[in-house]
């Protein structure tokens, strides 16, 4: 019997097309039934049109439906993917622009810092609503695979309060391994790695090539790579000071720590403006805005291009299809998953969501014990875990006191803001995001009164020290190939 895969937030063109293609590249899964759902009918129809054209051209037996009715899409689903961003680009702009007024300069703002914390406040109630529907109408034992950020906080809430089987999935370990292989000058598939920590702050604690441990040689290898020395300054500095390389990009990592974006005059010394992912202020928001505009503009051309094919060599690197293949066929898949700790990393809290190695086969999901992280790496993770715990409970219970405490304890925010500034910033964020924060009704009313009452602390008028302008579709059209590539990659940025 064919399996059913539901995709919530299917209007995310990059992720939806890639995940569905990956699944259909597996011969045993080519009769899968897909159910697309989104709140944006136009985006949903565009992605549905592309997918159905591709499947029909390939002559595959797969079926797809598209609906604005989420429960209808989830009915009988064996697997569910979430690619949603509650509040869209409008709320994301609040996440970047309002903290800037208080001196908090974020590159991406979707995992930690004020942007990530507020993103969790919008996301978690929606994700728990998804879980309610899954419990009520999906197939028994349905697996919910969350790709949406903030990964650790979302997955924490889903496991603690969702009542469904959940895996959090991210591609950071894979891309980190590719970079390490490049600077070491060895094929990535010949590296045997152990990577563990929390999402976007996992650490490569062992890097072996043909049995030889290379972790101690990594800093020197980076020093020989001119491109990495220009684009990965934060990650290399952390490697120098803590002894281990971190999974996430230079821009991401710079905003999780208290040291690299705290003084405006020093930010540009740690980042590179050649790519949004290297630390540009609001860089991911910029490229996602450009790409949303571009996809709407260029969609007719996408339909006129050659349909996608579904050969084994067309398959991508995202975990989702490999997990489904392993569970359905019994083939073993080794990957990295976000799961409740429960003693896997022995010197991190048991309730935290950790990113650790595991394997999946016909018997299910299996996570081995990693043991202790190096003490300094565990300390960096613990700082973030404390913020995550407070932010999750704040989101679930609509507790603005916990929300303020999460902001106050956030490493970058604490390096820049005083406690009164944090309290006022939270008021401003609550008011700006009111449409997406139903759990905060009374707190928002009080915050609105305080904001309207005047006598406020002074704020800064700034766009950030490393912010680039948004390109028009006419500018993007000058290099259509690059615009298409950015549209797909920006979809990943918006979700993971």
matplotlib code that plots the C-alpha trace (Angstrom):
import matplotlib.pyplot as plt

x = [0.0, 1.3, 2.3, 0.9, 3.2, 1.7, 3.7, 2.6, 3.9, 4.2, 4.4, 8.1, 9.2, 12.7, 12.1, 8.9, 10.2, 13.5, 11.9, 9.2, 11.8, 14.1, 11.3, 10.4, 14.0, 13.5, 11.9, 9.8, 8.3, 7.3, 3.7, 3.6, 0.6, 1.5, -0.8, 0.3, -1.2, -0.5, -2.3, -1.1, -3.2, -1.1, 2.2, 0.4, -1.0, 2.4, 4.3, 1.5, 1.6, 5.4, 5.2, 2.3, 4.0, 7.2, 5.4, 3.3, 6.2, 8.1, 5.1, 5.2, 2.3, 2.6, -0.4, -0.7, -3.5, -3.2, -5.6, -5.9, -7.6, -4.8, -6.8, -7.8, -4.2, -3.2, -5.9, -4.3, -0.8, 2.1, 4.7, 4.3, 6.9, 6.6, 8.2, 6.2, 7.3, 4.5, 4.3, 6.2, 8.7, 6.7, 7.3, 10.9, 11.5, 10.3, 12.7, 15.6, 14.6, 13.3, 16.3, 18.6, 17.1, 18.5, 21.9, 21.3, 22.7, 21.6, 22.6, 19.7, 17.6, 15.9, 17.5, 18.6, 18.9, 15.7, 14.7, 15.0, 13.2, 10.3, 10.1, 9.6, 6.7, 5.0, 5.9, 5.3, 1.5, 1.0, 3.1, 1.2, -2.0, -0.5, 0.1, -3.5, -4.6, -2.0, -3.2, -6.8, -6.7, -3.3, -2.3, -1.4, 2.4, 2.7, 6.1, 6.3, 9.5, 10.2, 12.5, 11.4, 13.5, 14.2, 14.9, 15.8, 13.0, 10.4, 11.5, 11.6, 8.0, 6.8, 8.3, 7.2, 3.7, 2.8, 2.0, 3.3, 6.5, 8.9, 12.3, 14.0, 16.0, 18.8, 21.6, 24.2, 26.4, 26.5, 27.6, 30.2, 31.6, 31.9, 33.8, 36.1, 36.8, 37.7, 40.2, 41.8, 41.9, 40.2, 36.9, 34.0, 32.7, 36.1, 35.8, 34.5, 33.1, 31.5, 29.5, 27.3, 25.8, 22.7, 21.3, 23.5, 26.0, 27.1, 30.8, 33.0, 34.7, 36.3, 37.4, 39.2, 40.5, 41.3, 41.7, 43.9, 42.5, 42.7, 41.0, 44.3, 45.3, 42.2, 43.2, 46.4, 44.3, 42.0, 44.9, 46.1, 42.7, 42.4, 38.7, 37.8, 40.1, 38.0, 34.5, 34.7, 36.4, 34.1, 34.1, 37.9, 38.2, 36.0, 38.1, 41.2, 39.8, 37.7, 39.6, 36.6, 34.8, 31.2, 28.6, 26.9, 27.7, 29.8, 26.7, 24.6, 27.4, 28.2, 24.8, 24.6, 27.6, 28.3, 31.6, 31.4, 28.5, 28.5, 30.3, 29.1, 32.6, 34.0, 31.3, 32.7, 36.0, 34.3, 32.1, 32.2, 29.6, 30.3, 27.4, 24.4, 25.4, 28.7, 27.2, 25.4, 22.9, 19.5, 21.1, 18.7, 15.7, 17.1, 17.6, 14.3, 12.5, 14.3, 13.5, 9.9, 9.5, 11.6, 9.7, 6.4, 7.9, 9.7, 7.2, 5.9, 9.5, 9.9, 6.8, 8.3, 11.6, 12.3, 10.5, 12.6, 13.6, 13.6, 16.7, 18.8, 21.5, 19.0, 18.5, 19.5, 21.1, 18.2, 17.4, 13.7, 13.6, 16.3, 14.4, 11.3, 13.2, 14.9, 11.6, 9.7, 12.4, 14.6, 17.7, 20.0, 20.4, 23.0, 22.4, 22.2, 18.9, 17.5, 16.0, 15.5, 18.8, 17.8, 21.4, 22.8, 25.2, 26.0, 27.1, 24.1, 20.7, 18.4, 15.4, 17.3, 17.1, 20.4, 21.7, 23.4, 24.3, 21.8, 20.7, 17.3, 16.1, 13.0, 13.1, 12.8, 15.0, 18.1, 20.3, 23.6, 25.1, 27.7, 29.0, 30.5, 31.2, 34.5, 33.9, 34.1, 31.8, 29.3, 29.4, 28.7, 25.7, 24.4, 24.2, 21.9, 19.9, 18.9, 17.5, 15.7, 14.1, 12.7, 11.5, 9.7, 7.8, 7.0, 5.6, 3.5, 2.0, 2.0, 4.2, 5.8, 8.0, 9.7, 10.0, 11.8, 14.1, 14.9, 15.8, 17.9, 19.9, 20.4, 24.2, 24.2, 21.4, 23.0, 26.2, 24.5, 21.4, 20.6, 17.7, 15.4, 16.2, 15.4, 12.0, 11.2, 12.4, 10.1, 7.2, 7.9, 8.2, 5.0, 3.1, 4.6, 3.9, 0.5, -1.3, 0.7, 0.8, -2.7, -1.4, -0.1, -3.3, -3.3, 0.5, 0.2, -2.5, -0.2, 2.8, 0.7, -0.3, 3.3, 4.5, 1.7, 2.4, 5.7, 8.6, 10.5, 14.2, 16.0, 16.6, 18.9, 17.9, 20.0, 19.7, 22.8, 26.4, 26.6, 23.2, 22.8, 19.8, 17.1, 17.5, 14.6, 13.4, 14.9, 18.3, 18.0, 16.9, 20.4, 21.6, 18.6, 20.6, 21.9, 18.4, 17.0, 19.8, 19.2, 15.5, 16.0, 18.7, 16.7, 13.8, 16.2, 17.2, 13.7, 13.1, 16.4]
y = [0.0, 3.5, 5.7, 9.2, 12.2, 15.5, 18.8, 21.7, 25.0, 23.4, 26.9, 26.8, 26.1, 24.9, 22.5, 21.1, 20.3, 18.9, 16.7, 15.3, 14.7, 12.9, 10.6, 9.7, 8.9, 5.8, 3.1, 1.6, 5.0, 6.2, 5.5, 7.8, 10.0, 13.6, 16.1, 19.8, 22.4, 26.0, 29.2, 31.0, 29.8, 31.4, 29.8, 26.5, 26.5, 27.4, 24.6, 22.1, 23.1, 22.5, 19.2, 17.7, 18.6, 16.9, 13.7, 13.5, 14.0, 11.2, 8.8, 8.0, 6.7, 9.2, 11.3, 14.8, 17.0, 20.6, 22.2, 25.0, 22.6, 21.3, 18.6, 17.2, 17.1, 15.3, 12.7, 9.3, 10.7, 8.3, 11.1, 14.9, 17.6, 21.1, 24.0, 26.8, 30.3, 31.8, 35.6, 35.3, 38.0, 40.8, 39.3, 38.4, 42.1, 43.0, 40.4, 42.1, 45.8, 46.3, 44.7, 46.9, 49.9, 48.6, 47.7, 44.0, 43.4, 39.9, 38.2, 35.8, 36.0, 32.6, 30.4, 32.4, 36.1, 38.2, 37.0, 33.4, 33.8, 35.7, 33.3, 30.5, 32.4, 32.5, 29.0, 26.9, 27.4, 26.7, 23.5, 22.3, 22.9, 20.7, 18.0, 18.1, 17.5, 14.7, 13.0, 13.2, 12.4, 11.1, 7.4, 5.8, 6.1, 9.0, 10.6, 14.4, 15.7, 19.4, 21.4, 24.8, 27.0, 27.7, 24.0, 23.2, 25.3, 23.9, 20.3, 20.8, 22.0, 19.3, 16.5, 18.0, 19.0, 17.6, 14.0, 12.7, 11.1, 13.9, 14.3, 17.7, 17.8, 20.2, 20.0, 21.9, 18.8, 17.8, 21.2, 21.5, 18.2, 19.4, 22.5, 20.4, 18.0, 20.9, 22.5, 19.1, 18.2, 14.8, 13.5, 14.2, 10.7, 9.4, 11.3, 9.5, 12.1, 12.4, 15.6, 16.4, 19.4, 21.4, 22.5, 25.1, 24.7, 21.1, 20.3, 18.0, 16.2, 13.6, 13.9, 10.8, 9.9, 6.3, 5.8, 8.9, 11.5, 15.0, 17.2, 18.6, 19.5, 21.4, 24.9, 24.8, 23.5, 26.5, 28.8, 27.6, 28.2, 31.9, 31.7, 30.2, 32.8, 35.5, 34.0, 31.9, 34.2, 33.5, 29.8, 29.7, 31.9, 29.5, 26.6, 28.4, 29.1, 26.0, 23.4, 22.1, 23.3, 24.2, 23.2, 26.4, 29.2, 32.2, 34.5, 32.1, 31.5, 35.2, 35.9, 33.0, 34.3, 37.5, 38.4, 39.0, 41.5, 43.5, 46.6, 48.1, 49.3, 45.7, 43.7, 44.0, 42.6, 39.2, 38.8, 38.9, 40.5, 38.2, 36.0, 36.6, 33.5, 35.0, 37.6, 40.3, 42.2, 40.7, 38.8, 35.8, 38.1, 40.1, 37.0, 35.5, 38.8, 39.0, 35.3, 35.6, 38.4, 36.6, 33.3, 35.1, 37.1, 34.2, 31.3, 31.2, 30.5, 27.7, 26.0, 26.2, 24.6, 20.9, 18.9, 17.4, 13.8, 11.3, 9.2, 7.9, 10.4, 13.3, 12.6, 15.4, 15.3, 16.2, 13.6, 13.3, 10.8, 8.7, 8.4, 7.3, 4.9, 3.3, 2.9, 1.6, -0.7, -1.6, -0.1, 1.5, 5.3, 7.0, 10.7, 13.5, 14.2, 16.6, 14.6, 14.9, 14.4, 11.9, 11.0, 10.9, 13.8, 13.2, 16.7, 18.5, 18.7, 15.8, 17.8, 19.7, 19.0, 17.8, 17.2, 13.8, 10.9, 8.1, 5.4, 4.4, 1.1, -1.0, -1.3, 2.5, 5.4, 4.4, 7.0, 5.8, 7.4, 10.1, 10.8, 14.0, 16.9, 18.8, 21.0, 24.3, 23.2, 22.0, 25.3, 27.2, 24.9, 25.2, 29.0, 28.6, 25.7, 27.9, 30.5, 27.8, 26.3, 29.7, 30.6, 27.3, 27.6, 31.2, 30.3, 27.4, 29.3, 32.9, 34.0, 37.3, 37.2, 34.1, 35.7, 38.7, 36.5, 34.5, 37.7, 38.9, 35.7, 35.5, 35.9, 38.5, 40.6, 40.5, 41.7, 44.8, 45.7, 46.8, 45.1, 48.1, 48.1, 44.4, 44.9, 47.8, 45.9, 42.9, 45.3, 46.6, 43.1, 41.9, 44.9, 44.5, 40.7, 40.8, 39.3, 36.1, 35.8, 34.8, 33.3, 36.8, 38.7, 40.3, 40.9, 42.6, 44.9, 46.0, 46.3, 48.5, 50.8, 51.2, 51.9, 54.5, 56.1, 57.6, 58.2, 55.6, 54.9, 56.3, 54.0, 54.0, 54.8, 52.3, 49.7, 47.9, 48.2, 45.5, 45.7, 45.5, 46.7, 44.5, 43.8, 44.4, 41.7, 43.7, 43.6, 39.8, 39.2, 40.2, 36.9, 34.5, 31.4, 33.0, 34.2, 30.7, 29.3, 31.9, 31.2, 27.6, 28.2, 31.0, 28.6, 26.5, 29.7, 30.5, 27.1, 25.6]
z = [0.0, -0.9, 1.9, 2.4, 3.0, 4.0, 3.7, 5.8, 4.4, 0.9, -0.6, 0.3, -3.2, -2.6, 0.2, -1.2, -4.6, -3.3, -0.6, -3.0, -5.7, -3.2, -2.1, -5.7, -6.5, -4.3, -6.6, -3.7, -2.9, -6.4, -5.8, -2.7, -2.2, -1.4, 0.2, 0.0, 2.3, 2.9, 3.9, 0.8, -2.1, -4.8, -3.6, -3.1, -6.6, -8.2, -6.4, -7.1, -10.8, -11.0, -9.1, -11.1, -14.4, -13.3, -12.1, -15.2, -17.5, -15.7, -15.9, -12.2, -10.3, -7.5, -6.6, -5.2, -3.8, -2.7, -0.2, 2.2, 4.6, 6.8, 8.5, 5.1, 4.1, 7.3, 7.2, 7.1, 6.7, 7.6, 7.5, 8.0, 7.1, 8.4, 6.4, 7.9, 8.9, 11.1, 10.4, 7.1, 6.1, 7.8, 11.3, 10.4, 9.6, 13.1, 14.5, 12.8, 12.8, 16.4, 18.1, 16.0, 17.7, 20.9, 19.4, 18.8, 15.3, 14.0, 10.8, 10.4, 13.6, 13.5, 16.1, 19.2, 20.0, 19.9, 16.5, 17.3, 20.6, 19.0, 16.1, 18.7, 20.3, 16.9, 15.8, 18.9, 19.3, 15.5, 15.7, 18.7, 16.7, 13.9, 16.5, 17.6, 14.0, 13.6, 16.8, 15.6, 11.9, 10.8, 10.6, 13.9, 14.7, 12.2, 12.2, 12.3, 10.8, 11.6, 9.4, 10.7, 12.9, 15.7, 15.5, 19.1, 20.6, 18.2, 18.7, 22.5, 22.6, 20.2, 22.3, 25.6, 24.6, 21.2, 21.9, 18.5, 17.3, 16.3, 14.7, 14.2, 11.0, 9.8, 7.3, 9.3, 10.0, 6.3, 5.1, 8.0, 6.9, 3.3, 4.4, 6.7, 3.8, 1.5, 3.7, 4.6, 1.0, 1.3, -0.1, 2.3, 2.1, 3.3, 6.6, 9.6, 12.0, 15.4, 15.8, 18.7, 20.6, 20.0, 16.7, 15.0, 17.8, 17.3, 17.5, 15.4, 18.3, 16.1, 12.4, 11.1, 7.6, 7.1, 10.8, 11.4, 13.8, 12.1, 14.7, 15.9, 12.3, 11.4, 12.6, 10.5, 7.5, 7.7, 8.0, 4.6, 3.0, 1.9, 1.2, 4.6, 6.3, 4.7, 5.1, 8.3, 10.8, 13.7, 13.3, 13.0, 16.1, 18.0, 16.8, 18.0, 21.4, 22.1, 20.1, 18.0, 14.9, 15.0, 12.5, 11.7, 9.2, 10.2, 10.2, 12.3, 14.9, 15.3, 16.7, 19.2, 21.1, 23.2, 21.6, 17.8, 17.2, 20.4, 19.1, 15.8, 14.9, 15.1, 13.4, 9.9, 11.2, 11.8, 8.8, 5.0, 2.7, -0.2, 0.8, 3.1, 5.1, 6.2, 8.6, 6.7, 8.9, 8.1, 5.2, 5.2, 5.3, 2.3, 0.1, 1.1, 0.2, -3.1, -3.8, -3.0, -5.5, -8.1, -7.9, -8.4, -11.3, -13.0, -12.4, -16.0, -17.1, -14.6, -16.1, -19.6, -18.6, -18.9, -16.2, -13.4, -13.5, -10.7, -11.1, -8.2, -9.1, -8.9, -5.2, -2.7, 0.7, 3.0, 5.7, 5.0, 2.1, 3.7, 6.9, 5.1, 3.0, 6.0, 7.9, 4.9, 3.4, 6.4, 4.7, 7.3, 7.3, 9.4, 10.0, 12.6, 14.4, 16.9, 19.8, 23.6, 25.3, 28.0, 28.8, 25.2, 25.9, 29.5, 30.5, 29.0, 30.6, 30.1, 29.0, 26.2, 22.5, 21.3, 17.8, 17.7, 15.5, 15.1, 12.7, 11.4, 9.9, 9.9, 13.7, 14.1, 15.3, 17.3, 19.1, 20.7, 23.8, 22.9, 26.4, 27.5, 25.2, 25.8, 28.8, 27.0, 24.2, 26.7, 28.5, 25.2, 24.6, 28.1, 27.8, 24.8, 26.4, 29.4, 26.9, 25.0, 28.0, 29.2, 25.6, 25.1, 28.4, 27.6, 24.2, 25.5, 28.5, 27.1, 30.1, 29.2, 32.4, 31.1, 27.7, 29.2, 31.2, 28.1, 26.3, 29.2, 29.4, 25.6, 25.1, 22.4, 23.9, 27.3, 25.8, 24.4, 26.4, 29.9, 31.7, 31.2, 27.5, 27.3, 29.0, 26.6, 23.6, 24.5, 24.8, 21.3, 19.8, 21.5, 20.1, 16.6, 16.5, 18.2, 15.2, 15.5, 19.4, 20.5, 23.8, 24.9, 24.7, 28.2, 28.1, 24.7, 26.0, 28.9, 26.6, 24.2, 27.0, 28.1, 24.6, 24.1, 27.4, 26.4, 28.8, 26.9, 26.9, 23.8, 20.9, 17.9, 14.3, 12.3, 9.6, 11.0, 10.2, 7.6, 5.7, 2.0, 0.0, -1.5, -5.2, -7.6, -9.9, -12.8, -11.1, -10.4, -14.0, -15.2, -13.9, -14.0, -13.2, -10.1, -9.1, -9.4, -7.4, -4.7, -4.7, -3.9, -1.2, 0.3, 0.8, 3.0, 4.8, 5.7, 7.2, 8.4]

ax = plt.figure().add_subplot(projection="3d")
ax.plot(x, y, z, "-o")
ax.set_aspect("equal")
plt.show()
